[in-house]
Amino acid sequence: MCFCIIVEFTVNLAVALATKCQLKVGLLDADVYGPSIPTMMKLNGKPEATEGKKMIPIENHGVKCMSMGFLVGEKYAPIVWRGPMVMKALEQMSRGVDWGKLDILVVDMPPGTGDAQISISQRLQLSGALIVSTPQDVALIDARRGVNMFAKVEVPILGILENMSFFKCPHCGEPWYIFGKGGARKTADEMGLSFLGEIPLETEIRKCSDEGVPVVLSNPDSAVSKAYGDVAQKVVSRLKELSEQPFLRPELNL
């Protein structure tokens, strides 16, 4: 099974699924132009290959990972590719990988609703899409576009989650709603979708991402780690619900 989201959230959710939900998790970095998973998962080097010439994903924190960042020689080298080359790379990083037995494959999607996103949705037969947005109206316009794109390619929506929901003042403890309040919840209600929760804006998330140790591991008892764990449980429940519906596509066989 697989679904898609955005990067800091993707990493922490994948690790939460592996550690808190005890699942066998794969993480595909489908953002070919801006691969960040190697840095955030503290991984480097190139993947080895099986006798059948399939790449073996590189593993850390209990998650098997594949990213274009493993395949380009220089860390800061720009990837200047046109559509067909991107499609070929995505095909290689998904079906050209020996993922082994997975319970779930998490896909970090590139931004936008173009050819790459549609091709990923169709070729990987996604079990569901998780829409992640900050609360402000401009971001939620893009979130609505994403929902409509997945509807066109018949990918079920797991729900909407609000990222950077608020910042808790370290001095007084009061929440500051920097990007507005409740926008994602309101959008979910208006579109008839499940609202899966709020992830606050915290310096520790950024710091841990830069260091390659997700916050769900570095500080598992923190409020933000518990929030990620709660979302992971909700995602598993939603996927189970969808698997019992007759329109769901068969489990992905990579």
N, C-alpha and C positions, 0 to 999 in steps of 0.2 A: 504494500500500500504506500502511496506517496502523496504529498501535498506541498504547498509552496507558500513562502513568506518573505521577510527581509532580514538583513544579515546579523546584527547583534542579537536580535530576538531569535533568529534561526539557530544560532550556535547554542544559546542557553536553553532553548526548548529541546533541541536534539539531545543535549547532555542530560537534561531533566528526564526525558523519556527513557534514556539508558539507565540512569542512576536511581531515580525515584520510582519509575514505573517498571524497572527491570526488563526492558525490551531490548532486542537486538536491533540496533539502529544504524542506518547508513545516512550519510549527508552528502548530497550532490550540490556543488557550487555551480549553478547554471548561469551565473553572471560572468560570461566570458570576458567582457571588456574590463571588469573591475573585480577580479577574484580576490576576496579578502579572507576566505576560510582558512588558508594556511597560517596566516598571522594570528587569527583569533583562536585557532586550535593548537598553536605552537608546533607546527609541522613544517618540514622542509625535505628536500630531496625529490627524486623521481620515483614513481611507482615501479615495482618489478612486474614481470609478466609471467603468466602461466605457460605451460607447454603448448596450450592452444592459442597463445599470443594474446590472451586477455589481460588487461592491467589488474594488478592487485591493489585495492584501495589502501591508503595509509591510515593507521588507526591511532587515536589518542583519546583519553578520557572515556573509553568504552564505546567510541563512535568510529565507524569506518568512513573515511572521507575521500572524495575525489574532486579535484579542482583544476582549472586551467593553470592556476598558479604553480602546480607541480610540474607542468610541462614546458613552460617558457623558461629560458635560461636565466634571464636577469629579472630581479625582483621588481624593478621600476620600469621595465620595458613596456611601452605601449603596445596594445594589440590592435592593429589597424587592419581589420578584416571586413570584407563585405558579407552579405547574407549567406551565400552558399557555403563559405568557409566556416561561418559560425554554426550552421546547421550540421556540418560534417563533424565539427569538434564536439557538439552536444551529443550527437549519435555515438561517437567514440567514448565519451565520458559516461554514458549511461549503459548502452547495450554492449560496449566493448570492455566492460569491467566485470571481473568475477567478484560479485558482491557476497557470494555465499548465501546462507539462509538468513534472511532479514524478517523482522516483524514489521518494520516500517522504514521507508526511505523518505527522508526529509529533503525537499528541493528548495534551495534558495534561488528564487526567480530574479532575473534582471528587471529593472524598472520599465514600465510602459506596457502597451497592449499591442505590440507589433508581431511580425512574423516569428521571431524567436519564441515569444510567449505562447503563441497559438500552436506552433510546432511542438513545443515541449508538452503542452496540455494534451495534444492528440497522440503523439508518439509514445509517451510514457503512461497513458491511460490513468491519469490521476484519480485517486479515490476521493479526493476532496481538496479544496483550497481554503486556506486561512487568510483572511484579509486583515492586514495590520495597518493602522493609520494613527497619526497624531490627531488631536481633537479639533484643529482649526478647519474652517470651511474649505480652504484651498486644497488641503490634503484630502479631505473627505470627497471632493469632486473626483479626484483620481481613484479613490477607493470604490466609488460607485461605478466608475468606468471598468475597474477590475472585476467587480461583481457581474456586470453585464457581459464582459468578454467571456468569463467562465460559463455563464449561462448559454452563450452561443455555441460553445464547444462541449456543452453538456457535462461540465464538471460540477459536482455538488459543492456548495459552500458550507464549510464547517462552522463558520461564524465570523464575527468581526471582533477584533481586539484593539484596545486603545493603548498605544505606546507613548511614552513621555507624557503620561496623563497629568502629572503634577510634580512639583518639586517641594519636598518637605524642608523647611528652613532648619538648618542645623542648630540654630540658637534658640528659637522659640517653639519649634516643632509644628508650626502652622503650615498647611499646604498652600503653595502658590500655584495657581493655574495659569502657567505662562502661555500656553497655546489655546486657552479657552477651556471650558468645563463641560464634560458630558457629550461632546459632539459625536463620538463613535457610538455611544449607547443610543443616542437619538436616531442616528442613521440606521442602526440595526433594527430599531423598532419600526421605523418608517418603511424599511424594505422587507420586513417580516423575517429577519434573520436572528440567529442566536447571538447574544452579546457574551463574550467569553471572559471578560475581565479587563483590569487596568494594570499596566506596568508603569511605575513612577520613573521620573527622570532623576537618576542618581549618578554622582561622580564615580562611584565604585564600579558601575557597569562599564563605563568607558575605560577606566583604569585597568580593570581585569581583562577587557577585550584586547587592549594594547599589549598586555603582558602574556596573552595566550592561555590564561587560566580563567574559564568562565566563572561568573560570580556565583552560580549555583554550586560550584565546587569550592571556591575560595572562602565563601561565607555562607554555608548552607542553611544556617539558622536565621539569616537576615529576612526582613519583611519582603524584599524584592525576590529573594530566592524562593520563598514560600509562594509568592505570586506566580513565578514561573512553574513551580511544581503543581499548583492548582490548575493552571492553564493546560499543562501536559495531561493531567487526569481528565480534564474536560474534552481535550482533543481525542484521547483514546475512547472515551464514552461516545462521542459524536461519530467516530469512525465505526464503532460497533453498531450504533443505530443505523447508519447508512448501509452497512454490510447486510442488514436484514431486509433492506428494501429491494424489490425486484429489478429496479433500473440500474443498480450499481454494476459497474464493469467488473470483470474477473480480476483476481489478485495479479499484480504485476509479476512476470516471470523473467528476470534479467539473466 
